[in-house]
Amino acid sequence: MQRTWHPDTCPPDLDLEEDGTRYVGLTVHGAEGNEVTFTATLRAGGRTHRLRERSTFTRLDGAWVYVDGVEPGER
């Protein structure tokens, strides 16, 4: 997960795999410029969760990486 997150905004203690969290799906609803609206599906604690977010991405060393995100409608 850390490799897809910009190093300037990635929490230093982020280790979702250590606590058993697994991302199992991603649906992209739209993109404009460097912002993407998506729903991520993840499994944590034996339950399925969905997170809908509008996020900013940027290119770093040839790859798109996550910078930050807000709930849709906040920006």
N, C-alpha and C positions, 0 to 999 in steps of 0.2 A: 504494500500500500504506500509506503513512504516514497517509493520511486516514482509514483504518479502525482505526488504533491510537491509544490514548489518549496525548496528548502527554507526560504525566508518566512513562510507562513505555516509550515508543518510543525505541529506540537512535538517537542523533543521526546516525549514519553509515549508517543503513539505506537502501539503494537496490538492491532486488532486481532491478529491471529493468535497471540498469546492467550487472550481471554475467550477464544473460541468463536469470535465473530467472523462470519464468512459472507462476502458479497456474492449473491447468486444470480443477479439479473440487473440489467440497466435498460431503461426505455428513454430515448431522447425524444422530447416533445417539440423542441425547436431550438434554433440557434440564430443569433444575430451578432455579428462582429465577434468579439471574444467571450460573449456570454452564451451559456447553454442552459436550457431548462430541461430537467430530467427527473425520473423517478428511479431510485436505486432500491433494490430488494436485497435484504440481508437476513441471515439467520444468526440469532444470538440467544443464549439461554434456552435453547430448544423451541424458540418461537420465531415466526417470520415477521419482519418489520418492513415498512416501506417509508422511504424518505423522499419527499418531493422538494426540489431545490432549484434555484437559479444561481448559477455559479460563473465565476470568471476563470478563464483558462489563458495560458500564455505558452509560447514555444520556448523551450529551454533545451539546448543541445540537440535540436532536431525533433524533439518530442513535445506533445501537448501535455501540460501539467496543470493541476488544480491550484488556484491561487486563493480564492475565498468564495463564500456562498451566502446567500440570503434567501429567505422564504420568497416564493413568487409574489410580486406585488410590492415588495419593500423598497425597491429602487425606483 
